[in-house]
Each structure stands twice: as C-alpha cells, then as structure tokens.
Amino acid sequence: MAFTVEQFNAVEKALANGLLEVDYGGKRVRYRSMDELLRVRNLMRNELAASGLISSGNSNRGPAALAIFSRD
C-alpha cells in the first residue's frame, strides 16, 4: 500500500496526543488501539523510508546525550 508523508505526519500527531483518530485529506480513520496505531506508524515509516520520502532514522527523536554524575 502506498502511504503519503501527510498520512504519516497525521499518525505521528495522533500518537503524540494520545488519540486513536487520525484525520488527513478530508478523511478520518479510527484505530482500535494504540498498539494498532503504532504498528501502522511503523509500517508507514518503513515504506516511506524505503521510497526515500523520509529519513530512515527515528524521525520523532532528537539528539541523545548521556550525563554521568559521581559523588566526589
């Protein structure tokens, strides 16, 4: 199935807001669970990355840092 970046962004936004309904292009889709929505997001991400429409990295994460503390 061919997904669009618009659909992917709508799914990402729904996940970020804890919603099961996704609106895009005048359509509304309601998923049964967060697990189902996550699986769809992962499928979309893989297909869009394979087609070069998005980067293959974790698109919703920023740079990571590690802090180490010690008691001196």
All heavy atoms as TSV, in Angstrom:
chain	resi	resn	atom	element	x	y	z
A	1	MET	N	N	0.845	-1.181	0.000
A	1	MET	CA	C	0.000	0.000	0.000
A	1	MET	C	C	0.884	1.234	0.000
A	1	MET	O	O	1.888	1.298	0.697
A	1	MET	CB	C	-0.900	-0.027	1.234
A	1	MET	CG	C	-1.776	1.163	1.369
A	1	MET	SD	S	-2.899	1.005	2.765
A	1	MET	CE	C	-4.161	2.077	2.209
A	2	ALA	N	N	0.542	2.217	-0.778
A	2	ALA	CA	C	1.325	3.447	-0.849
A	2	ALA	C	C	0.796	4.456	0.165
A	2	ALA	O	O	-0.369	4.831	0.123
A	2	ALA	CB	C	1.246	4.025	-2.250
A	3	PHE	N	N	1.674	4.859	1.064
A	3	PHE	CA	C	1.331	5.860	2.064
A	3	PHE	C	C	1.927	7.193	1.656
A	3	PHE	O	O	2.905	7.259	0.926
A	3	PHE	CB	C	1.877	5.463	3.438
A	3	PHE	CG	C	1.309	4.197	3.972
A	3	PHE	CD1	C	2.070	3.048	4.025
A	3	PHE	CD2	C	0.005	4.143	4.430
A	3	PHE	CE1	C	1.543	1.865	4.532
A	3	PHE	CE2	C	-0.529	2.967	4.936
A	3	PHE	CZ	C	0.246	1.830	4.983
A	4	THR	N	N	1.358	8.263	2.183
A	4	THR	CA	C	1.890	9.597	1.929
A	4	THR	C	C	2.536	10.132	3.201
A	4	THR	O	O	2.255	9.666	4.312
A	4	THR	CB	C	0.787	10.569	1.482
A	4	THR	OG1	O	-0.112	10.778	2.585
A	4	THR	CG2	C	0.026	10.046	0.280
A	5	VAL	N	N	3.400	11.122	3.006
A	5	VAL	CA	C	4.026	11.791	4.154
A	5	VAL	C	C	2.947	12.473	4.986
A	5	VAL	O	O	3.033	12.500	6.223
A	5	VAL	CB	C	5.111	12.776	3.679
A	5	VAL	CG1	C	5.678	13.567	4.843
A	5	VAL	CG2	C	6.224	12.031	2.957
A	6	GLU	N	N	1.915	12.983	4.336
A	6	GLU	CA	C	0.802	13.623	5.056
A	6	GLU	C	C	0.133	12.617	6.006
A	6	GLU	O	O	-0.154	12.944	7.160
A	6	GLU	CB	C	-0.229	14.164	4.065
A	6	GLU	CG	C	-1.441	14.781	4.751
A	6	GLU	CD	C	-2.585	15.097	3.793
A	6	GLU	OE1	O	-2.567	14.662	2.643
A	6	GLU	OE2	O	-3.520	15.782	4.251
A	7	GLN	N	N	-0.098	11.416	5.542
A	7	GLN	CA	C	-0.706	10.388	6.387
A	7	GLN	C	C	0.214	10.038	7.556
A	7	GLN	O	O	-0.232	9.908	8.693
A	7	GLN	CB	C	-0.999	9.122	5.575
A	7	GLN	CG	C	-2.107	9.293	4.571
A	7	GLN	CD	C	-2.192	8.127	3.618
A	7	GLN	OE1	O	-1.185	7.578	3.191
A	7	GLN	NE2	N	-3.414	7.742	3.290
A	8	PHE	N	N	1.494	9.888	7.254
A	8	PHE	CA	C	2.465	9.559	8.298
A	8	PHE	C	C	2.504	10.651	9.368
A	8	PHE	O	O	2.480	10.352	10.566
A	8	PHE	CB	C	3.848	9.377	7.672
A	8	PHE	CG	C	4.932	9.083	8.676
A	8	PHE	CD1	C	5.000	7.856	9.305
A	8	PHE	CD2	C	5.881	10.047	8.976
A	8	PHE	CE1	C	6.004	7.594	10.234
A	8	PHE	CE2	C	6.878	9.787	9.898
A	8	PHE	CZ	C	6.947	8.551	10.525
A	9	ASN	N	N	2.539	11.906	8.949
A	9	ASN	CA	C	2.565	13.016	9.907
A	9	ASN	C	C	1.299	13.054	10.751
A	9	ASN	O	O	1.351	13.359	11.948
A	9	ASN	CB	C	2.767	14.345	9.184
A	9	ASN	CG	C	4.168	14.489	8.626
A	9	ASN	OD1	O	5.109	13.870	9.106
A	9	ASN	ND2	N	4.308	15.297	7.592
A	10	ALA	N	N	0.166	12.733	10.149
A	10	ALA	CA	C	-1.096	12.704	10.898
A	10	ALA	C	C	-1.072	11.599	11.949
A	10	ALA	O	O	-1.541	11.795	13.075
A	10	ALA	CB	C	-2.265	12.509	9.940
A	11	VAL	N	N	-0.519	10.454	11.614
A	11	VAL	CA	C	-0.409	9.348	12.573
A	11	VAL	C	C	0.540	9.733	13.707
A	11	VAL	O	O	0.260	9.495	14.885
A	11	VAL	CB	C	0.039	8.055	11.872
A	11	VAL	CG1	C	0.479	6.993	12.866
A	11	VAL	CG2	C	-1.087	7.528	10.985
A	12	GLU	N	N	1.668	10.347	13.361
A	12	GLU	CA	C	2.621	10.795	14.385
A	12	GLU	C	C	1.960	11.801	15.339
A	12	GLU	O	O	2.155	11.732	16.549
A	12	GLU	CB	C	3.842	11.453	13.720
A	12	GLU	CG	C	4.731	10.482	13.010
A	12	GLU	CD	C	5.810	9.945	13.901
A	12	GLU	OE1	O	6.823	10.625	14.106
A	12	GLU	OE2	O	5.628	8.823	14.397
A	13	LYS	N	N	1.180	12.717	14.783
A	13	LYS	CA	C	0.498	13.722	15.606
A	13	LYS	C	C	-0.524	13.062	16.533
A	13	LYS	O	O	-0.624	13.414	17.709
A	13	LYS	CB	C	-0.184	14.746	14.703
A	13	LYS	CG	C	-0.847	15.872	15.442
A	13	LYS	CD	C	-1.449	16.883	14.474
A	13	LYS	CE	C	-2.184	17.984	15.232
A	13	LYS	NZ	N	-2.798	18.952	14.315
A	14	ALA	N	N	-1.277	12.105	16.014
A	14	ALA	CA	C	-2.261	11.391	16.840
A	14	ALA	C	C	-1.563	10.656	17.978
A	14	ALA	O	O	-2.026	10.685	19.127
A	14	ALA	CB	C	-3.062	10.412	15.985
A	15	LEU	N	N	-0.457	9.999	17.682
A	15	LEU	CA	C	0.292	9.294	18.732
A	15	LEU	C	C	0.792	10.267	19.794
A	15	LEU	O	O	0.698	9.984	20.985
A	15	LEU	CB	C	1.470	8.533	18.119
A	15	LEU	CG	C	1.123	7.240	17.410
A	15	LEU	CD1	C	2.309	6.741	16.593
A	15	LEU	CD2	C	0.684	6.184	18.416
A	16	ALA	N	N	1.313	11.386	19.368
A	16	ALA	CA	C	1.843	12.379	20.309
A	16	ALA	C	C	0.761	12.921	21.228
A	16	ALA	O	O	1.036	13.290	22.367
A	16	ALA	CB	C	2.503	13.522	19.541
A	17	ASN	N	N	-0.484	12.949	20.729
A	17	ASN	CA	C	-1.594	13.468	21.519
A	17	ASN	C	C	-2.427	12.380	22.186
A	17	ASN	O	O	-3.450	12.685	22.815
A	17	ASN	CB	C	-2.493	14.337	20.630
A	17	ASN	CG	C	-1.803	15.616	20.220
A	17	ASN	OD1	O	-1.294	16.350	21.051
A	17	ASN	ND2	N	-1.762	15.878	18.930
A	18	GLY	N	N	-2.019	11.124	22.030
A	18	GLY	CA	C	-2.738	10.025	22.659
A	18	GLY	C	C	-4.107	9.765	22.051
A	18	GLY	O	O	-5.016	9.305	22.742
A	19	LEU	N	N	-4.263	10.048	20.765
A	19	LEU	CA	C	-5.551	9.893	20.089
A	19	LEU	C	C	-5.572	8.651	19.213
A	19	LEU	O	O	-4.555	8.270	18.647
A	19	LEU	CB	C	-5.843	11.120	19.222
A	19	LEU	CG	C	-5.854	12.464	19.941
A	19	LEU	CD1	C	-5.993	13.590	18.928
A	19	LEU	CD2	C	-6.976	12.506	20.954
A	20	LEU	N	N	-6.740	8.051	19.071
A	20	LEU	CA	C	-6.902	6.900	18.190
A	20	LEU	C	C	-7.465	7.290	16.832
A	20	LEU	O	O	-7.491	6.473	15.917
A	20	LEU	CB	C	-7.820	5.849	18.837
A	20	LEU	CG	C	-7.271	5.151	20.074
A	20	LEU	CD1	C	-8.318	4.231	20.665
A	20	LEU	CD2	C	-6.001	4.391	19.742
A	21	GLU	N	N	-7.934	8.524	16.681
A	21	GLU	CA	C	-8.471	9.001	15.409
A	21	GLU	C	C	-7.435	9.836	14.680
A	21	GLU	O	O	-6.777	10.688	15.275
A	21	GLU	CB	C	-9.736	9.823	15.625
A	21	GLU	CG	C	-10.920	8.984	16.008
A	21	GLU	CD	C	-12.234	9.764	15.973
A	21	GLU	OE1	O	-12.217	10.975	15.687
A	21	GLU	OE2	O	-13.260	9.138	16.229
A	22	VAL	N	N	-7.331	9.573	13.385
A	22	VAL	CA	C	-6.370	10.273	12.540
A	22	VAL	C	C	-7.134	10.937	11.401
A	22	VAL	O	O	-7.930	10.290	10.723
A	22	VAL	CB	C	-5.322	9.293	11.976
A	22	VAL	CG1	C	-4.342	10.009	11.074
A	22	VAL	CG2	C	-4.592	8.582	13.108
A	23	ASP	N	N	-6.900	12.235	11.195
A	23	ASP	CA	C	-7.531	12.989	10.111
A	23	ASP	C	C	-6.472	13.390	9.095
A	23	ASP	O	O	-5.422	13.910	9.470
A	23	ASP	CB	C	-8.180	14.274	10.643
A	23	ASP	CG	C	-9.322	13.990	11.590
A	23	ASP	OD1	O	-10.163	13.147	11.256
A	23	ASP	OD2	O	-9.365	14.616	12.676
A	24	TYR	N	N	-6.753	13.128	7.817
A	24	TYR	CA	C	-5.873	13.575	6.747
A	24	TYR	C	C	-6.649	13.594	5.441
A	24	TYR	O	O	-7.495	12.747	5.202
A	24	TYR	CB	C	-4.638	12.684	6.604
A	24	TYR	CG	C	-4.974	11.245	6.315
A	24	TYR	CD1	C	-5.159	10.802	5.009
A	24	TYR	CD2	C	-5.108	10.331	7.343
A	24	TYR	CE1	C	-5.488	9.495	4.744
A	24	TYR	CE2	C	-5.435	9.022	7.080
A	24	TYR	CZ	C	-5.613	8.608	5.777
A	24	TYR	OH	O	-5.936	7.302	5.509
A	25	GLY	N	N	-6.399	14.590	4.641
A	25	GLY	CA	C	-7.016	14.685	3.330
A	25	GLY	C	C	-8.533	14.604	3.333
A	25	GLY	O	O	-9.126	14.032	2.425
A	26	GLY	N	N	-9.174	15.144	4.358
A	26	GLY	CA	C	-10.627	15.104	4.440
A	26	GLY	C	C	-11.193	13.762	4.880
A	26	GLY	O	O	-12.398	13.554	4.846
A	27	LYS	N	N	-10.333	12.861	5.303
A	27	LYS	CA	C	-10.764	11.538	5.764
A	27	LYS	C	C	-10.437	11.369	7.239
A	27	LYS	O	O	-9.507	11.974	7.754
A	27	LYS	CB	C	-10.069	10.429	4.975
A	27	LYS	CG	C	-10.382	10.456	3.504
A	27	LYS	CD	C	-9.642	9.353	2.780
A	27	LYS	CE	C	-9.927	9.432	1.286
A	27	LYS	NZ	N	-9.201	8.412	0.542
A	28	ARG	N	N	-11.192	10.521	7.909
A	28	ARG	CA	C	-10.950	10.234	9.321
A	28	ARG	C	C	-10.905	8.716	9.492
A	28	ARG	O	O	-11.783	8.002	9.041
A	28	ARG	CB	C	-12.049	10.818	10.190
A	28	ARG	CG	C	-11.868	10.493	11.676
A	28	ARG	CD	C	-12.859	11.200	12.527
A	28	ARG	NE	N	-12.464	12.615	12.524
A	28	ARG	CZ	C	-13.135	13.572	13.118
A	28	ARG	NH1	N	-14.261	13.307	13.737
A	28	ARG	NH2	N	-12.718	14.817	13.088
A	29	VAL	N	N	-9.843	8.255	10.162
A	29	VAL	CA	C	-9.679	6.832	10.445
A	29	VAL	C	C	-9.581	6.664	11.946
A	29	VAL	O	O	-8.842	7.388	12.611
A	29	VAL	CB	C	-8.400	6.268	9.764
A	29	VAL	CG1	C	-8.214	4.803	10.091
A	29	VAL	CG2	C	-8.447	6.487	8.268
A	30	ARG	N	N	-10.329	5.708	12.499
A	30	ARG	CA	C	-10.261	5.406	13.927
A	30	ARG	C	C	-9.632	4.036	14.099
A	30	ARG	O	O	-10.113	3.043	13.561
A	30	ARG	CB	C	-11.644	5.423	14.570
A	30	ARG	CG	C	-11.577	5.131	16.058
A	30	ARG	CD	C	-12.887	5.424	16.767
A	30	ARG	NE	N	-12.816	5.100	18.161
A	30	ARG	CZ	C	-12.305	5.866	19.110
A	30	ARG	NH1	N	-11.808	7.040	18.806
A	30	ARG	NH2	N	-12.295	5.491	20.363
A	31	TYR	N	N	-8.540	3.982	14.848
A	31	TYR	CA	C	-7.846	2.726	15.122
A	31	TYR	C	C	-8.386	2.113	16.406
A	31	TYR	O	O	-8.897	2.809	17.278
A	31	TYR	CB	C	-6.337	2.967	15.188
A	31	TYR	CG	C	-5.787	3.363	13.842
A	31	TYR	CD1	C	-5.685	4.697	13.475
A	31	TYR	CD2	C	-5.411	2.400	12.922
A	31	TYR	CE1	C	-5.215	5.069	12.216
A	31	TYR	CE2	C	-4.938	2.755	11.661
A	31	TYR	CZ	C	-4.849	4.090	11.328
A	31	TYR	OH	O	-4.391	4.451	10.090
A	32	ARG	N	N	-8.276	0.801	16.515
A	32	ARG	CA	C	-8.850	0.086	17.663
A	32	ARG	C	C	-8.038	0.236	18.936
A	32	ARG	O	O	-8.581	0.145	20.037
A	32	ARG	CB	C	-8.995	-1.398	17.323
A	32	ARG	CG	C	-10.029	-1.642	16.239
A	32	ARG	CD	C	-10.051	-3.075	15.850
A	32	ARG	NE	N	-8.853	-3.330	15.054
A	32	ARG	CZ	C	-8.624	-4.424	14.358
A	32	ARG	NH1	N	-9.494	-5.406	14.372
A	32	ARG	NH2	N	-7.525	-4.566	13.650
A	33	SER	N	N	-6.724	0.445	18.791
A	33	SER	CA	C	-5.867	0.536	19.968
A	33	SER	C	C	-4.597	1.307	19.621
A	33	SER	O	O	-4.268	1.490	18.441
A	33	SER	CB	C	-5.496	-0.863	20.468
A	33	SER	OG	O	-4.680	-1.516	19.499
A	34	MET	N	N	-3.869	1.715	20.634
A	34	MET	CA	C	-2.581	2.368	20.425
A	34	MET	C	C	-1.603	1.395	19.775
A	34	MET	O	O	-0.792	1.785	18.936
A	34	MET	CB	C	-1.996	2.887	21.744
A	34	MET	CG	C	-2.548	4.195	22.189
A	34	MET	SD	S	-2.046	5.485	21.044
A	34	MET	CE	C	-3.195	6.732	21.500
A	35	ASP	N	N	-1.693	0.129	20.146
A	35	ASP	CA	C	-0.812	-0.877	19.558
A	35	ASP	C	C	-1.022	-0.943	18.042
A	35	ASP	O	O	-0.060	-0.985	17.277
A	35	ASP	CB	C	-1.067	-2.246	20.191
A	35	ASP	CG	C	-0.126	-3.292	19.656
A	35	ASP	OD1	O	1.105	-3.129	19.801
A	35	ASP	OD2	O	-0.621	-4.283	19.070
A	36	GLU	N	N	-2.276	-0.936	17.609
A	36	GLU	CA	C	-2.565	-0.958	16.178
A	36	GLU	C	C	-2.030	0.296	15.494
A	36	GLU	O	O	-1.428	0.223	14.420
A	36	GLU	CB	C	-4.070	-1.077	15.936
A	36	GLU	CG	C	-4.426	-1.150	14.463
A	36	GLU	CD	C	-5.915	-1.246	14.207
A	36	GLU	OE1	O	-6.716	-0.713	15.009
A	36	GLU	OE2	O	-6.272	-1.848	13.190
A	37	LEU	N	N	-2.210	1.441	16.124
A	37	LEU	CA	C	-1.723	2.702	15.572
A	37	LEU	C	C	-0.197	2.704	15.475
A	37	LEU	O	O	0.380	3.143	14.480
A	37	LEU	CB	C	-2.220	3.877	16.416
A	37	LEU	CG	C	-1.985	5.281	15.887
A	37	LEU	CD1	C	-2.516	5.463	14.474
A	37	LEU	CD2	C	-2.611	6.302	16.822
A	38	LEU	N	N	0.471	2.158	16.488
A	38	LEU	CA	C	1.931	2.061	16.454
A	38	LEU	C	C	2.397	1.143	15.334
A	38	LEU	O	O	3.382	1.429	14.648
A	38	LEU	CB	C	2.465	1.561	17.798
A	38	LEU	CG	C	2.455	2.577	18.928
A	38	LEU	CD1	C	2.705	1.881	20.262
A	38	LEU	CD2	C	3.491	3.658	18.686
A	39	ARG	N	N	1.701	0.016	15.135
A	39	ARG	CA	C	2.071	-0.903	14.061
A	39	ARG	C	C	1.901	-0.244	12.691
A	39	ARG	O	O	2.747	-0.396	11.809
A	39	ARG	CB	C	1.268	-2.202	14.146
A	39	ARG	CG	C	1.769	-3.099	15.277
A	39	ARG	CD	C	1.094	-4.461	15.289
A	39	ARG	NE	N	-0.213	-4.314	15.941
A	39	ARG	CZ	C	-1.355	-4.698	15.416
A	39	ARG	NH1	N	-1.405	-5.290	14.243
A	39	ARG	NH2	N	-2.488	-4.533	16.072
A	40	VAL	N	N	0.818	0.519	12.523
A	40	VAL	CA	C	0.595	1.228	11.265
A	40	VAL	C	C	1.678	2.278	11.061
A	40	VAL	O	O	2.215	2.433	9.964
A	40	VAL	CB	C	-0.814	1.854	11.233
A	40	VAL	CG1	C	-0.959	2.844	10.090
A	40	VAL	CG2	C	-1.870	0.774	11.140
A	41	ARG	N	N	2.008	3.016	12.114
A	41	ARG	CA	C	3.067	4.032	12.014
A	41	ARG	C	C	4.391	3.400	11.584
A	41	ARG	O	O	5.087	3.912	10.707
A	41	ARG	CB	C	3.232	4.746	13.356
A	41	ARG	CG	C	4.143	5.977	13.369
A	41	ARG	CD	C	5.603	5.740	13.708
A	41	ARG	NE	N	5.832	4.866	14.807
A	41	ARG	CZ	C	6.120	5.266	16.050
A	41	ARG	NH1	N	6.173	6.523	16.359
A	41	ARG	NH2	N	6.350	4.364	16.986
A	42	ASN	N	N	4.724	2.246	12.177
A	42	ASN	CA	C	5.977	1.579	11.832
A	42	ASN	C	C	5.964	1.095	10.384
A	42	ASN	O	O	6.976	1.199	9.681
A	42	ASN	CB	C	6.256	0.430	12.787
A	42	ASN	CG	C	6.556	0.917	14.187
A	42	ASN	OD1	O	6.943	2.067	14.392
A	42	ASN	ND2	N	6.371	0.059	15.171
A	43	LEU	N	N	4.838	0.571	9.932
A	43	LEU	CA	C	4.696	0.145	8.542
A	43	LEU	C	C	4.867	1.338	7.602
A	43	LEU	O	O	5.607	1.272	6.617
A	43	LEU	CB	C	3.333	-0.510	8.328
A	43	LEU	CG	C	2.990	-0.938	6.907
A	43	LEU	CD1	C	3.910	-2.059	6.446
A	43	LEU	CD2	C	1.542	-1.385	6.836
A	44	MET	N	N	4.198	2.444	7.935
A	44	MET	CA	C	4.323	3.656	7.125
A	44	MET	C	C	5.766	4.139	7.084
A	44	MET	O	O	6.285	4.484	6.017
A	44	MET	CB	C	3.444	4.772	7.688
A	44	MET	CG	C	1.992	4.611	7.477
A	44	MET	SD	S	1.128	6.008	8.258
A	44	MET	CE	C	-0.457	5.894	7.444
A	45	ARG	N	N	6.391	4.183	8.247
A	45	ARG	CA	C	7.774	4.666	8.336
A	45	ARG	C	C	8.694	3.827	7.459
A	45	ARG	O	O	9.509	4.363	6.698
A	45	ARG	CB	C	8.275	4.633	9.780
A	45	ARG	CG	C	9.726	5.108	9.899
A	45	ARG	CD	C	10.282	4.918	11.268
A	45	ARG	NE	N	9.685	5.874	12.180
A	45	ARG	CZ	C	9.614	5.696	13.494
A	45	ARG	NH1	N	10.060	4.589	14.044
A	45	ARG	NH2	N	9.079	6.615	14.255
A	46	ASN	N	N	8.553	2.506	7.535
A	46	ASN	CA	C	9.415	1.627	6.747
A	46	ASN	C	C	9.197	1.823	5.248
A	46	ASN	O	O	10.157	1.889	4.481
A	46	ASN	CB	C	9.180	0.167	7.130
A	46	ASN	CG	C	9.670	-0.141	8.529
A	46	ASN	OD1	O	10.504	0.563	9.076
A	46	ASN	ND2	N	9.132	-1.196	9.115
A	47	GLU	N	N	7.944	1.911	4.819
A	47	GLU	CA	C	7.650	2.087	3.393
A	47	GLU	C	C	8.107	3.443	2.878
A	47	GLU	O	O	8.683	3.547	1.791
A	47	GLU	CB	C	6.166	1.879	3.108
A	47	GLU	CG	C	5.760	0.426	3.183
A	47	GLU	CD	C	4.371	0.175	2.640
A	47	GLU	OE1	O	3.809	1.043	1.932
A	47	GLU	OE2	O	3.837	-0.914	2.913
A	48	LEU	N	N	7.851	4.498	3.653
A	48	LEU	CA	C	8.256	5.837	3.227
A	48	LEU	C	C	9.777	5.986	3.213
A	48	LEU	O	O	10.331	6.644	2.334
A	48	LEU	CB	C	7.604	6.902	4.106
A	48	LEU	CG	C	6.090	7.052	3.948
A	48	LEU	CD1	C	5.527	7.951	5.038
A	48	LEU	CD2	C	5.728	7.572	2.566
A	49	ALA	N	N	10.446	5.369	4.178
A	49	ALA	CA	C	11.911	5.419	4.215
A	49	ALA	C	C	12.495	4.632	3.032
A	49	ALA	O	O	13.455	5.081	2.400
A	49	ALA	CB	C	12.427	4.863	5.534
A	50	ALA	N	N	11.908	3.487	2.717
A	50	ALA	CA	C	12.386	2.681	1.592
A	50	ALA	C	C	12.226	3.425	0.267
A	50	ALA	O	O	13.035	3.260	-0.646
A	50	ALA	CB	C	11.637	1.350	1.549
A	51	SER	N	N	11.200	4.246	0.169
A	51	SER	CA	C	10.978	5.008	-1.059
A	51	SER	C	C	11.719	6.341	-1.058
A	51	SER	O	O	11.639	7.106	-2.018
A	51	SER	CB	C	9.482	5.228	-1.297
A	51	SER	OG	O	8.936	6.027	-0.274
A	52	GLY	N	N	12.409	6.658	0.046
A	52	GLY	CA	C	13.214	7.873	0.131
A	52	GLY	C	C	12.433	9.130	0.470
A	52	GLY	O	O	12.967	10.229	0.362
A	53	LEU	N	N	11.177	8.972	0.906
A	53	LEU	CA	C	10.368	10.148	1.218
A	53	LEU	C	C	10.619	10.699	2.613
A	53	LEU	O	O	10.327	11.867	2.879
A	53	LEU	CB	C	8.882	9.832	1.034
A	53	LEU	CG	C	8.471	9.517	-0.404
A	53	LEU	CD1	C	7.028	9.049	-0.463
A	53	LEU	CD2	C	8.670	10.741	-1.287
A	54	ILE	N	N	11.132	9.875	3.519
A	54	ILE	CA	C	11.536	10.318	4.860
A	54	ILE	C	C	12.865	9.664	5.178
A	54	ILE	O	O	13.251	8.683	4.536
A	54	ILE	CB	C	10.490	9.983	5.955
A	54	ILE	CG1	C	10.298	8.480	6.102
A	54	ILE	CG2	C	9.177	10.691	5.690
A	54	ILE	CD1	C	9.454	8.077	7.289
A	55	SER	N	N	13.551	10.171	6.191
A	55	SER	CA	C	14.825	9.560	6.584
A	55	SER	C	C	14.549	8.241	7.289
A	55	SER	O	O	13.487	8.041	7.878
A	55	SER	CB	C	15.614	10.500	7.488
A	55	SER	OG	O	14.959	10.661	8.717
A	56	SER	N	N	15.504	7.345	7.224
A	56	SER	CA	C	15.295	6.027	7.813
A	56	SER	C	C	15.521	5.996	9.315
A	56	SER	O	O	15.212	5.015	9.963
A	56	SER	CB	C	16.208	4.995	7.148
A	56	SER	OG	O	17.557	5.366	7.330
A	57	GLY	N	N	16.030	7.085	9.891
A	57	GLY	CA	C	16.246	7.143	11.330
A	57	GLY	C	C	14.952	7.359	12.083
A	57	GLY	O	O	13.878	7.439	11.498
A	58	ASN	N	N	15.039	7.443	13.388
A	58	ASN	CA	C	13.856	7.740	14.201
A	58	ASN	C	C	13.484	9.187	13.983
A	58	ASN	O	O	14.117	10.085	14.515
A	58	ASN	CB	C	14.139	7.476	15.690
A	58	ASN	CG	C	14.285	6.004	15.981
A	58	ASN	OD1	O	13.685	5.168	15.304
A	58	ASN	ND2	N	15.087	5.670	16.975
A	59	SER	N	N	12.431	9.416	13.210
A	59	SER	CA	C	12.079	10.770	12.815
A	59	SER	C	C	11.498	11.606	13.941
A	59	SER	O	O	11.406	12.806	13.832
A	59	SER	CB	C	11.076	10.727	11.659
A	59	SER	OG	O	9.889	10.109	12.083
A	60	ASN	N	N	11.087	10.980	15.029
A	60	ASN	CA	C	10.459	11.744	16.095
A	60	ASN	C	C	11.373	11.914	17.306
A	60	ASN	O	O	10.922	12.277	18.367
A	60	ASN	CB	C	9.133	11.093	16.507
A	60	ASN	CG	C	9.317	9.696	17.047
A	60	ASN	OD1	O	10.376	9.103	16.881
A	60	ASN	ND2	N	8.310	9.166	17.704
A	61	ARG	N	N	12.658	11.653	17.132
A	61	ARG	CA	C	13.591	11.798	18.249
A	61	ARG	C	C	14.692	12.778	17.901
A	61	ARG	O	O	15.212	12.773	16.792
A	61	ARG	CB	C	14.216	10.454	18.584
A	61	ARG	CG	C	13.214	9.472	19.111
A	61	ARG	CD	C	13.886	8.259	19.619
A	61	ARG	NE	N	12.866	7.342	20.108
A	61	ARG	CZ	C	13.144	6.222	20.695
A	61	ARG	NH1	N	14.378	5.851	20.871
A	61	ARG	NH2	N	12.175	5.446	21.115
A	62	GLY	N	N	15.071	13.541	18.882
A	62	GLY	CA	C	16.166	14.478	18.697
A	62	GLY	C	C	17.481	13.823	19.067
A	62	GLY	O	O	17.551	12.619	19.294
A	63	PRO	N	N	18.527	14.603	19.157
A	63	PRO	CA	C	19.824	14.036	19.520
A	63	PRO	C	C	19.840	13.531	20.955
A	63	PRO	O	O	19.107	14.023	21.803
A	63	PRO	CB	C	20.789	15.214	19.342
A	63	PRO	CG	C	19.932	16.421	19.389
A	63	PRO	CD	C	18.568	16.020	18.909
A	64	ALA	N	N	20.620	12.521	21.195
A	64	ALA	CA	C	20.707	11.919	22.532
A	64	ALA	C	C	21.954	12.436	23.244
A	64	ALA	O	O	22.943	12.830	22.628
A	64	ALA	CB	C	20.775	10.408	22.425
A	65	ALA	N	N	21.909	12.436	24.563
A	65	ALA	CA	C	23.057	12.830	25.374
A	65	ALA	C	C	23.100	11.943	26.610
A	65	ALA	O	O	22.085	11.418	27.052
A	65	ALA	CB	C	22.925	14.289	25.791
A	66	LEU	N	N	24.277	11.763	27.138
A	66	LEU	CA	C	24.459	10.954	28.340
A	66	LEU	C	C	25.131	11.812	29.389
A	66	LEU	O	O	26.177	12.415	29.139
A	66	LEU	CB	C	25.330	9.721	28.025
A	66	LEU	CG	C	25.716	8.856	29.214
A	66	LEU	CD1	C	24.491	8.227	29.844
A	66	LEU	CD2	C	26.704	7.802	28.790
A	67	ALA	N	N	24.543	11.848	30.565
A	67	ALA	CA	C	25.127	12.603	31.681
A	67	ALA	C	C	25.584	11.598	32.737
A	67	ALA	O	O	24.856	10.665	33.084
A	67	ALA	CB	C	24.109	13.559	32.272
A	68	ILE	N	N	26.779	11.781	33.235
A	68	ILE	CA	C	27.320	10.907	34.272
A	68	ILE	C	C	27.628	11.760	35.496
A	68	ILE	O	O	28.298	12.788	35.397
A	68	ILE	CB	C	28.600	10.180	33.779
A	68	ILE	CG1	C	28.264	9.326	32.562
A	68	ILE	CG2	C	29.188	9.347	34.913
A	68	ILE	CD1	C	29.462	8.695	31.919
A	69	PHE	N	N	27.109	11.328	36.633
A	69	PHE	CA	C	27.333	12.044	37.887
A	69	PHE	C	C	28.097	11.145	38.841
A	69	PHE	O	O	27.931	9.928	38.832
A	69	PHE	CB	C	25.995	12.428	38.532
A	69	PHE	CG	C	25.178	13.333	37.667
A	69	PHE	CD1	C	24.199	12.815	36.822
A	69	PHE	CD2	C	25.367	14.699	37.696
A	69	PHE	CE1	C	23.442	13.649	36.019
A	69	PHE	CE2	C	24.613	15.543	36.895
A	69	PHE	CZ	C	23.661	15.013	36.060
A	70	SER	N	N	28.924	11.748	39.660
A	70	SER	CA	C	29.637	10.981	40.676
A	70	SER	C	C	29.692	11.808	41.952
A	70	SER	O	O	29.628	13.025	41.937
A	70	SER	CB	C	31.039	10.626	40.203
A	70	SER	OG	O	31.809	11.793	40.052
A	71	ARG	N	N	29.789	11.115	43.049
A	71	ARG	CA	C	29.919	11.787	44.352
A	71	ARG	C	C	31.411	11.882	44.686
A	71	ARG	O	O	32.034	10.906	45.031
A	71	ARG	CB	C	29.191	10.997	45.439
A	71	ARG	CG	C	27.718	10.957	45.248
A	71	ARG	CD	C	27.089	10.154	46.359
A	71	ARG	NE	N	25.676	9.978	46.119
A	71	ARG	CZ	C	24.732	10.578	46.800
A	71	ARG	NH1	N	25.045	11.374	47.805
A	71	ARG	NH2	N	23.477	10.367	46.524
A	72	ASP	N	N	31.952	13.058	44.574
A	72	ASP	CA	C	33.369	13.269	44.884
A	72	ASP	C	C	33.538	14.072	46.136
A	72	ASP	O	O	32.832	14.885	46.523
A	72	ASP	CB	C	34.072	13.982	43.725
A	72	ASP	CG	C	34.195	13.081	42.512
A	72	ASP	OD1	O	34.071	11.859	42.661
A	72	ASP	OD2	O	34.405	13.627	41.420
